[in-house]
């Protein structure tokens, strides 16, 4: 209600919501993306089904599409605050792209993939690992994805050799997944 009637400094449709980090708070891009990927995988395996699951998937996808940054890509939560467009983040963009894999036909998804692929030499092992894992879901639809993944994997392999580049276990785990053989065990990819 707050974002519908009183706080209009952020630009998003509060009727389109996903998942928050903690209960009873606003939806964020990362937990929504992770929830969508998990639900799609569970649906594909036959673990869940029904109209409510489909409705929840649609609502979460609509929330992600609504929160895309004007330039392309995604920030952590909002795209515009106080009239100022926010810059996208590689990790948030990667997870949103993985969640929206089945919507490649939408311009925002295509443009965001281009935006992410143009940043595959970033200095962050964490962001590179996410980008590699997400890009793998698009290797069948665009010829420029595999060369970009190769660049990012080479960069990531060099970064993980430096203990200062990998300071936490989540980055180590993501790097291990991203550097695995052809992403064969990519838990963030939902195959068609």
URSUL-V366561 format. One record per residue. N is the residue number from 1. NEAR is the number of other C-alpha atoms within 10 Angstrom. Layout:
# URSUL-V366561
N | NEAR
N | NEAR
This chain:
# URSUL-V366561
1 | 8
2 | 8
3 | 15
4 | 11
5 | 7
6 | 8
7 | 10
8 | 12
9 | 12
10 | 16
11 | 18
12 | 20
13 | 13
14 | 15
15 | 12
16 | 17
17 | 23
18 | 25
19 | 21
20 | 16
21 | 13
22 | 10
23 | 8
24 | 8
25 | 9
26 | 14
27 | 23
28 | 22
29 | 28
30 | 25
31 | 19
32 | 24
33 | 27
34 | 17
35 | 18
36 | 25
37 | 23
38 | 17
39 | 21
40 | 22
41 | 18
42 | 14
43 | 15
44 | 14
45 | 10
46 | 9
47 | 10
48 | 12
49 | 14
50 | 8
51 | 8
52 | 9
53 | 14
54 | 14
55 | 11
56 | 16
57 | 20
58 | 16
59 | 17
60 | 24
61 | 22
62 | 17
63 | 24
64 | 26
65 | 20
66 | 18
67 | 24
68 | 26
69 | 22
70 | 14
71 | 15
72 | 22
73 | 29
74 | 29
75 | 24
76 | 19
77 | 21
78 | 22
79 | 24
80 | 19
81 | 13
82 | 10
83 | 10
84 | 11
85 | 16
86 | 19
87 | 17
88 | 23
89 | 16
90 | 26
91 | 23
92 | 23
93 | 30
94 | 28
95 | 27
96 | 29
97 | 28
98 | 26
99 | 29
100 | 23
101 | 20
102 | 15
103 | 14
104 | 16
105 | 9
106 | 11
107 | 11
108 | 20
109 | 22
110 | 17
111 | 15
112 | 24
113 | 24
114 | 16
115 | 17
116 | 24
117 | 23
118 | 11
119 | 15
120 | 23
121 | 18
122 | 14
123 | 13
124 | 17
125 | 25
126 | 24
127 | 23
128 | 29
129 | 30
130 | 23
131 | 29
132 | 30
133 | 26
134 | 29
135 | 25
136 | 20
137 | 23
138 | 22
139 | 15
140 | 10
141 | 9
142 | 12
143 | 10
144 | 12
145 | 19
146 | 17
147 | 12
148 | 20
149 | 25
150 | 13
151 | 14
152 | 24
153 | 23
154 | 12
155 | 19
156 | 27
157 | 16
158 | 12
159 | 19
160 | 18
161 | 10
162 | 10
163 | 9
164 | 9
165 | 17
166 | 17
167 | 13
168 | 11
169 | 9
170 | 11
171 | 20
172 | 17
173 | 13
174 | 20
175 | 25
176 | 16
177 | 21
178 | 27
179 | 18
180 | 13
181 | 10
182 | 12
183 | 18
184 | 11
185 | 12
186 | 18
187 | 12
188 | 21
189 | 23
190 | 19
191 | 11
192 | 7
